[in-house]
Amino acid sequence: MPKRIFFMIVTEQMIEITKTTNSRLTELDFDNLRFGREFSDHMFEMDYTDGKWQTPRIVPFANLSLNPAVSVIHYGQSIFEGMKANKNKDGEVYLFRPEKNVARFNVSAERMCMPEVDEDLLKQAIVELVKLDENWIPERDGSSLYIRPFMFATDEYIGIQPSSTYKLLIFTCPVNAYYAGAVRVKIEEKYTRSVEGGTGYAKAAGNYAAALYPAKLAQEEGYHQLIWTDAKEHKWIEESGTMNVIFRTGNDIISPKPSDTILDGVTRESVLQLASDWGYNVEHRRFSVDELRQLLEANKIDEAFGAGTAATIAPISTIGYSDHDFDLTEFGSWDFGPKVLAHIENLKRGLCDDPHNWRFRVC
Ligand SMILES: *Cc1c(COP(=O)(O)O)cnc(C)c1O
């Protein structure tokens, strides 16, 4: 009998790798990581010219040199993603649902009139970069390697039109557990983050620039962050701007559904899936400010938190709405938030079962 021969189709694209000869790792103080200010040795880089993506490469992390007319600076065609790699005590490294981030990158790209990227290549780029700088991943509890893929327009031209050239980069930052304590949030009734038909569902740089001023005003009033409401009536709860929001009242877990104006967060979706696995009644629906206020007045909001990659869960201690502050009970006494936070942190580190196949083993 002839032996069967299997041909493996190799779809992986070759990434050119130039390693640093001058690692900065020994200078890193893992005990005092400054969030978002420490950058690992390497970065991924790929240029879009002549109507296609050119050779993907990993190079030593370095400054860029740009022409002052480069169109991203003037007109803001720029998008990004944010995700994390985690390492456990056995040295295993995992990503959490990376295919969600690479798919969302293309959703953002389309809205900002930028070229799409092959999702397998983008995922492979993230994996290779994380592998190469594996030693930059902090191991202590709650720490991780933050991964920042981004793309921007590079035409050297100050006419307004979609750029014909782009640069896609990925760098990584070792970060400690992100927990700055429970947050005081204010329900925004005047300014708007995002509007139907706008760019709110994209991780487009300009969305964050436009949110800074209203957030600063709220900070001057003693709040940490805003809860945005819809642009037309300021009547419906949307999200917190870098986090989705989730509320628990008894056995019901309510979270405004992602839409044109609400970014579809990976953390939110994962938290709600777990809630439903655990028998909570999960409601993905419109949630009015009025309904929230009535529940707060009746002391029926048992938990409220932001959900996003940076903090996973950011408990809310106070909700300010039209000159009244509603205080919630302490995070430590909550039923759901602390449990889901611990569970997701364990999942991300390969420390518990993963029935939904959410984690991806890098090495
Ligand atoms: C990134 C982001 C989130 C959270 O998304 P995750 O995928 O959970 O990190 C929520 N809202 C906005 C506007 C965001 O940019």
The ligand as an SDF file (V2000), in Angstrom:
LIG
                    3D

 15 15  0  0  0  0  0  0  0  0999 V2000
  -11.2920   50.0420   23.7650 C   0  0  0  0  0  0  0  0  0  0  0  0
  -12.5890   50.6240   24.1860 C   0  0  0  0  0  0  0  0  0  0  0  0
  -13.4890   49.9480   25.0290 C   0  0  0  0  0  0  0  0  0  0  0  0
  -13.1540   48.6290   25.6790 C   0  0  0  0  0  0  0  0  0  0  0  0
  -12.9320   47.6160   24.7480 O   0  0  0  0  0  0  0  0  0  0  0  0
  -12.1180   46.2860   25.1640 P   0  0  0  0  0  0  0  0  0  0  0  0
  -12.0940   45.5040   23.9100 O   0  0  0  0  0  0  0  0  0  0  0  0
  -12.8640   45.6330   26.2420 O   0  0  0  0  0  0  0  0  0  0  0  0
  -10.7770   46.7500   25.6130 O   0  0  0  0  0  0  0  0  0  0  0  0
  -14.7190   50.5300   25.2940 C   0  0  0  0  0  0  0  0  0  0  0  0
  -15.0540   51.7310   24.7730 N   0  0  0  0  0  0  0  0  0  0  0  0
  -14.2200   52.4150   23.9590 C   0  0  0  0  0  0  0  0  0  0  0  0
  -14.6660   53.7080   23.3790 C   0  0  0  0  0  0  0  0  0  0  0  0
  -12.9650   51.8990   23.6610 C   0  0  0  0  0  0  0  0  0  0  0  0
  -12.1270   52.5860   22.9000 O   0  0  0  0  0  0  0  0  0  0  0  0
  1  2  1  0
  2  3  1  0
  2 14  2  0
  3  4  1  0
  3 10  2  0
  4  5  1  0
  5  6  1  0
  6  7  2  0
  6  8  1  0
  6  9  1  0
 10 11  1  0
 11 12  2  0
 12 13  1  0
 12 14  1  0
 14 15  1  0
M  END
$$$$
